[in-house]
Amino acid sequence: MSGKYFVATDTNFQAEILDSGKVALVDFWAAWCGPCLALAPVIDQLASDYDGKAVIAKVNVDDNPNTAAKYGIRSIPSLLIFKNGEVVDQMLGALPKNKIAEKLDAYLG
């Protein structure tokens, strides 16, 4: 679906995020996390804004503990930006869309 974030899992993370060749913004979240739920509409908007330019993905930490552990996710929401399969930036908390977009744009240029 165009403009929809990608649901990343322990199973598909390597292929869809690390090996994609694209810049990826990954939101580590959980259904019980208030700030995560507050950030959800922002992630949806970013998925539309960056459709075709970057991968916007969400990882439910409860359902995908291996991926969360691999990246040392201890507090959520955690937003990681990946480029060429490596973490190049990290943000914590429910940040405003413009702050996230600003960081993402820096790696797309």
Helices and strands as residue ranges (DSSP letters): E 6-7, H 13-13, I 14-18, E 24-29, H 34-49, E 55-60, H 65-70, E 78-83, E 86-92, H 97-108
